[in-house]
Amino acid sequence: MGAQADPLAGARQEIAAIKPAYIESKGWRVHVLEDKEDGCIRLFVEMPQKEKRYVLCLTCGPDMPEERPREAFVNPDNWDEEGRQFWPSGGPFRPEEHGGIVCIPGVWGFHNILHRGDPNHPPEEQGILRTLLMIQGQLDRMA
């Protein structure tokens, strides 16, 4: 019997596209955790903003690239702890809506809540790297 296809291949491919040069130039700290229980990959990206640190957690499932990763901001000192208090406020960051969403292409909240079915924003065309760069850009503008 042949080997089964990797259900997380889409997520792995997008995460692999995050080149070390981008990580270094943006000052990001990146950690990838595969959760065997729920069959997801969690990508944690610590994103600096002058005096503050934000850690974005993208939960990538087997339906990528069509289904975009679920976004959350977590405690910079304990990445297991989520909550509104760890989110940036204003701009595209909406911690009070639907458990927290970001109005930037490439994440679950944008494609599944704010722009569901919008032909102008096909989810499979939004890679994780592009999304991270847009989120960091918004954090930089808010500083």
HELIX and SHEET records of a PDB file:
HELIX    1   1 ALA A    9  ALA A   16  1                                   8    
HELIX    2   2 PRO A   20  LYS A   26  1                                   7    
HELIX    3   3 ARG A   84  PHE A   86  5                                   3    
HELIX    4   4 TRP A  108  TRP A  108  1                                   1    
HELIX    5   5 GLY A  109  LEU A  114  3                                   6    
HELIX    6   6 PRO A  123  GLU A  125  5                                   3    
HELIX    7   7 ILE A  128  MET A  142  1                                  15    
SHEET    1   A 5 ARG A  29  ASP A  35  0                                        
SHEET    2   A 5 CYS A  40  GLN A  49 -1                                        
SHEET    3   A 5 LYS A  52  CYS A  60 -1                                        
SHEET    4   A 5 ARG A  70  ASN A  75 -1                                        
SHEET    5   A 5 ASN A  78  GLU A  82 -1                                        
SHEET    1   B 2 PHE A  93  ARG A  94  0                                        
SHEET    2   B 2 ILE A 101  VAL A 102 -1                                        
END                                                                             
